[in-house]
Amino acid sequence: MIVITTPTGDVGRQVLDRVLDSGEPVRVIVRDPSRLPEHVRTQVEVVEGSHADADTIAKALEGADRLFWLVPPAGFRDAGPARRYYLDFARAVAQEAASRGVRMVHVTSLGHGYQDEAGLLSAALDMDELIASAGVQYRALALPFFMENLLRQTQPITEQGVFSMANTADQPLLTVATRDVAGTAASLLLDTAWSGQARVPLVSPDSLAPDAMAEIISETLSRTVRYQQVPLADFQAHMVQRGASPALAQDMADMVNAQNNGIYDAEPRDPASATATGFRQWCQGILKPAVQS
């Protein structure tokens, strides 16, 4: 039995679709089962609740041997410190998975070994240590910046020909496409041969700075799109103005600062960590249709 968390999220939904195609028995943990498509509800067992809840986790893992685990984003206004959120979310699953011999495939950040504060990324790396110390057998998908984050900027790209972040304009920012994450996660869930604990870095074949991303977006859309770098302090203040908790805004700012300081280069990678989807391919297949719609 394979248990999948976040089955209605961007990554979790894609993992679920791939695993269902295999014919393996699947159980999902979901807060609101009505958000599952009808064809999914007829193929899976549903455990209703939060996968941060110990009783829900215990129920979901009964009789299971594999688990896909992803910590969902915290509430925009109610988020406390990211470390507390991530560790509270993962504590119960680490204990249950270890005691039941369930193998975990979980999503985390690239950057193991980075020594400075990195906000949300530090929280994810601390979560890894908790899972490892519990004795869980796992594969940790260590990820950089999601290409899909740029989908939040389709409106300014369309209306103003610009996208903006606080990342350094001319410094490479490693990326990954969610479909590659989901494909790797599903393959690991369906592979019964591995054991022990290991990290699996996943990085696109590109190494592009935001300015270079803007050039590719421009070529893909056949119109000029430029990158605007926002000062980190302005980025943090804008988040608070939009309603983010001060703790979340600080964690997000610390994350971007760490990206600017090379956190993703702190973790060794081999050529096998390169994924299939390049940035240009992603722009053509995902970003362009989103902008045109």
Summary of the structure (lengths in Angstrom):
residues: 293
radius of gyration: 19.1
end to end distance: 38.8
largest distance: 55.7
contacts: 932
relative contact order: 0.14
helix: 49%
strand: 16%
